[in-house]
Amino acid sequence: MLRLLGSRDNTARWADTLPGPVVATAAPRLVRGRVLLATAHRLHWLNAADGQPAPGFPLNLPDSVTIAAVATAPTPRPVPHLLLATTANDLLLLDASGRQYPGWPHRLEAPLAGPPLLLTVGGRDVVVAALRNGYVYAFTQAGERYPGFPVSAGAQLAGPLLAQPAATLARSVVRLVNQHGELLTLTLSGDITNRRRVATWSRTATFALVPEASSRAGAFVVVREDGGRLDVFSPAAITAAPLLSRQLLTSGPKPVQWFDFGGGHQVLALTEPGPGQVSLFDGQGRPLGSPAAASATPWPLTGPGVALRYDAARRRYLLVRVLGHELRRDEVAVP
């Protein structure tokens, strides 16, 4: 069951039954004022006011096609172009009526390192895909490779990319971190313009770039996990020291979210699915807690992450988390 809740009182504006679970890497998002989400074989685009589907939706895909990720381009088109990644390592570029563009689908040579990107540069669609084997591809709307691609990142890749489109391919950049702890800046003309090591590499360490949660331009952190130790680095920091280091007792993924509200108001959220809790830290790595708490303690949750906004008038963060079947809201004091 999908419910859209009002931001002030948590009352349900509408509810709808879906044919299956929402794809985690295609979580609901607002696109042109409508809610875009995916289940295994179906793409939904729902009016945020009443839950009614947009014309031509839902898009039903064959049972042989299972959606792994969805991307749209941030353009002023009245209807979005849709980029789908499947569990079989295929990329499909569709129009809003579900028709494939000529030259698609593309079977990739290796699994994706993270969700693909659909960008618009100078009025042209650019599909960017980073693979776990360390290669980055850029395709045209016709499915052809852009000149200069594929590009080798020099080591294996894992996690998302961060793109900053511009007026030309040469001025548009993509940032990524490889599994040797190197941060790379790559133009869409296929040139690596910057490469620097963010953190010490080891054979057991994994690295991932974490974009700012609201897609604030150029804002991100880099996460390194090595055994039970998790370190978070800010590439903008003057020193190479991590802004946060934690020794964790549980195994498995530890989702990290980075929020940057400007004016020095930054928050790092670390979710530990094992014990079911989330901890918050400011941009200096100091723990944050509720105004009434004597010390900062983790908040229990059952979801994969949290939502957060900053109330400048009251100097408070508003934390939204899921606990069981409840949506919880908490105020978090600003140091």
Steps between C-alpha positions, in 0.01 A plus 500: 500500500634842399388803703578868447503684831460872564823661618338680794258255658595155358145447372470291185408704193450184298590131497553252219570129472813407306563166325810439710773663709654826383848453352737632767737662249202662324347653811205739454601848385328810366540546123310790340276517807408130484627204702717265292568152636560148376397150597669195349330512157304826507577872503254735675465879464231626737345841559620619840162660578268203445711197403359477148743367238638727229374433145656181365597369843568259654752364251484121501822320411537134398537250783851431370602861581556576869572862590809568710519882472325794331643835392346811344664812361442833679370682190196721435337239277131460591552123520824330604725271306555187708817297544452155648769264624402135533626218718637336182743794446297657220436872452174611336427856388126567468272790425210572734276268298730207566644485147867413475725734307685347204833350603373371834515286716871475578645188665783608728818296530494507882258590780437867573701655781204721588189653345553631144452868417287665234626852432419775253797692357443760231157353426642150456432196718807344660476159669787441745564157647787397730572127521651304785791399277621861506378625162272800446281526189309791348234436234298722268122485467560271200699258716840589354806565713612856537858563378760425766299225669528259670741645755689289752488620861815302577333269752164341574202722577211483746230750588340799329642770275463875543438701183510873428362558149597817316448654157756274328635149542848634577368716785267233642666287767437178687670421831559148627721318748674174412588211729856629541362802684555739208253778421476561125351788305398392150363721223234376261750543219686206655788678679607439860587851618575425864600196702595506867504254786240576763583225748746219560437190294511138620395172340206464738373859478203613292430857392181678393408855408189629681332796323321762708145379570324786318743493204667825607742574217846357560436400864604150608705294743703182454443195721763234568410171669769258611389210714295651779645848460317777313664831409336797328715753314412844372700580185450870577678468836844660538645196679495138391354387833151346485214711630357184660652166607296223657581146605182299439419159642249379241573389145316590181438832323483818709309762297647848530310819406645849467285811543631850423255785568756777443634747753707230669194290586606151401385164635632149452251216564639151565244218493581161655239247380623229741404672826241710313623849584621823342760739641536865398818709490570858397745603228789477750412144601347598835194299610158667490211430737149612586462827698385306807775237491795528735723345234469398137356150470394306189138504390331163437370443147403222263538683167809519276563866581349827617371834372626824647435872460628812676273756669713815499251705705504252789856372450382143495530205266183300437575128479248267334545123542300181469457276802289194433172624353547851641647817352690678777604867510768630735662836561879503508688782669758701304826534698 
